[in-house]
Amino acid sequence: MAKKAVATLKDKTAGKGSVKCIRMVRSERSGAYSFQEDIIHPDKEKDFFAGK
């Protein structure tokens, strides 16, 4: 039988857990878009999307 792998984003030190945020960032040099992703605390997601 095949085993099923399950990934969790819960961090024991964060208390509430974590969220994975993905945003598109445009390169100034080439003009192409790339994706920036990070696993952060839910309280800091607005700062992540603001580019801080």
N, CA and C of each residue as an Amber inpcrd file, in Angstrom:
protein
   156
   0.8410000  -1.1880000   0.0000000   0.0000000   0.0000000   0.0000000
   0.8790000   1.2400000   0.0000000   0.3910000   2.2680000  -0.6090000
   1.1170000   3.5340000  -0.6620000   0.8540000   4.3410000   0.6030000
   1.8750000   5.0430000   1.0410000   1.7240000   5.9060000   2.2110000
   1.4050000   7.3160000   1.7570000   0.6040000   7.9710000   2.5220000
   0.2010000   9.3390000   2.1920000   0.9800000  10.3040000   3.0840000
   1.6600000  11.2490000   2.4760000   2.4210000  12.2500000   3.2350000
   1.5440000  13.4720000   3.4620000   1.5190000  13.9410000   4.6910000
   0.7050000  15.0930000   5.0460000   1.6220000  16.1670000   5.6080000
   1.5770000  17.3550000   5.0170000   2.3930000  18.4700000   5.4920000
   1.5260000  19.4120000   6.3140000   2.0480000  19.8420000   7.4460000
   1.3220000  20.7930000   8.2760000   2.1380000  22.0560000   8.4190000
   1.4570000  23.1660000   8.6390000   2.1140000  24.4510000   8.8190000
   2.0540000  24.8990000  10.2660000   1.7850000  23.9870000  11.1700000
   1.6830000  24.3630000  12.5800000   3.0670000  24.4560000  13.1900000
   3.3000000  25.5640000  13.8480000   4.5580000  25.7930000  14.5440000
   4.2420000  25.8260000  16.0300000   4.8940000  25.0170000  16.7930000
   4.5880000  24.9200000  18.2200000   4.9450000  26.1940000  18.9680000
   5.9060000  26.9770000  18.4820000   6.3210000  28.1850000  19.1860000
   5.4430000  29.3800000  18.8450000   4.7340000  29.3420000  17.7280000
   3.9450000  30.4920000  17.3050000   2.6090000  30.5980000  18.0320000
   2.1010000  29.5190000  18.5570000   0.8360000  29.5700000  19.2730000
  -0.3450000  29.3830000  18.3510000  -0.6040000  30.3170000  17.4680000
  -1.7380000  30.2380000  16.5530000  -1.4010000  29.4380000  15.2990000
  -0.1480000  29.1160000  15.0610000   0.2350000  28.4230000  13.8440000
   0.8640000  29.3910000  12.8680000   0.9560000  28.9690000  11.6310000
   1.5870000  29.7750000  10.5990000   0.7560000  29.7100000   9.3340000
   0.9990000  30.6530000   8.4380000   0.3310000  30.6670000   7.1490000
   1.3870000  30.7780000   6.0580000   1.0840000  30.2240000   4.9000000
   1.9760000  30.3180000   3.7530000   1.4340000  31.4020000   2.8330000
   2.2330000  32.4340000   2.6050000   1.8270000  33.5550000   1.7630000
   2.6510000  33.5530000   0.4830000   1.9910000  33.7970000  -0.6370000
   2.6450000  33.8400000  -1.9400000   2.2380000  35.1390000  -2.6160000
   3.2400000  35.8830000  -3.1300000   2.9190000  37.0980000  -3.8780000
   3.7900000  37.1630000  -5.1230000   3.3130000  37.8870000  -6.1310000
   4.0610000  38.0840000  -7.3650000   4.9030000  39.3370000  -7.2320000
   6.1620000  39.2270000  -7.6520000   7.0910000  40.3500000  -7.5990000
   7.6490000  40.5430000  -8.9940000   7.6480000  41.7780000  -9.4770000
   8.1660000  42.0750000 -10.8100000   9.6220000  42.4900000 -10.7300000
  10.4500000  41.9040000 -11.5530000  11.8680000  42.2170000 -11.5900000
  12.0750000  43.5460000 -12.3190000  12.8660000  44.4260000 -11.7280000
  13.1260000  45.7170000 -12.3680000  14.0340000  45.5570000 -13.5770000
  14.9230000  44.5920000 -13.5260000  15.8930000  44.4070000 -14.5950000
  15.2660000  43.8190000 -15.8510000  14.5270000  42.7140000 -15.7250000
  14.0010000  42.0380000 -16.9060000  12.5140000  42.2880000 -17.1310000
  11.7980000  42.7160000 -16.0980000  10.3680000  42.9490000 -16.2350000
   9.5360000  41.6920000 -16.0610000  10.1930000  40.5660000 -15.8190000
   9.4820000  39.3010000 -15.6350000   8.9580000  39.2080000 -14.2040000
   7.9050000  38.4470000 -14.0400000   7.3310000  38.2270000 -12.7160000
   7.8960000  36.9480000 -12.1060000   8.0830000  36.9760000 -10.8150000
   8.4700000  35.7770000 -10.0670000   7.6050000  35.7130000  -8.8190000
   7.5830000  34.5680000  -8.1980000   6.7630000  34.3680000  -7.0110000
   7.6530000  34.3250000  -5.7830000   7.2600000  35.0780000  -4.7760000
   7.9580000  35.0640000  -3.5010000   7.0110000  34.4290000  -2.4970000
   7.4660000  33.3680000  -1.8600000   6.6130000  32.6940000  -0.8890000
   7.3610000  32.5490000   0.4230000   6.5980000  32.5900000   1.4990000
   7.1790000  32.5360000   2.8250000   6.1420000  31.9730000   3.7940000
   6.6010000  31.3140000   4.8270000   5.7340000  30.8130000   5.8860000
   5.9330000  31.7280000   7.0850000   4.8660000  32.4540000   7.4430000
   4.9750000  33.4840000   8.4670000   3.8430000  33.3510000   9.4850000
   3.9310000  34.1430000  10.5280000   2.8930000  34.2070000  11.5590000
   1.6970000  34.9690000  10.9830000   0.4610000  34.5740000  11.2980000
  -0.7240000  35.2390000  10.7330000  -0.8050000  36.7400000  11.0140000
  -0.2100000  37.2090000  12.1100000  -0.2660000  38.6380000  12.4180000
   0.6000000  39.4750000  11.4890000   1.5710000  38.8760000  10.8190000
   2.5170000  39.6210000   9.9840000   2.2180000  39.5230000   8.4920000
   1.0560000  38.9670000   8.1310000   0.7760000  38.7910000   6.7150000
   0.5290000  40.1100000   5.9840000  -0.0300000  41.1080000   6.6540000
  -0.2470000  42.4020000   5.9930000   1.0740000  43.0810000   5.6760000
   2.0620000  42.9500000   6.5610000   3.3880000  43.4980000   6.3000000
   4.0570000  42.7840000   5.1280000   3.8300000  41.4710000   5.0120000
   4.4080000  40.7060000   3.9120000   3.8590000  41.1930000   2.5730000
   2.5530000  41.3850000   2.4940000   1.9620000  41.8160000   1.2320000
   2.1980000  43.2950000   0.9560000   2.5420000  44.0700000   1.9670000
   2.8860000  45.4790000   1.7520000   4.3260000  45.6180000   1.2630000
   5.1010000  44.5570000   1.3370000   6.4790000  44.5940000   0.8490000
   7.4740000  45.0100000   1.9030000   7.1090000  44.9570000   3.1620000
   8.0070000  45.3810000   4.2390000   8.8680000  44.2210000   4.6900000
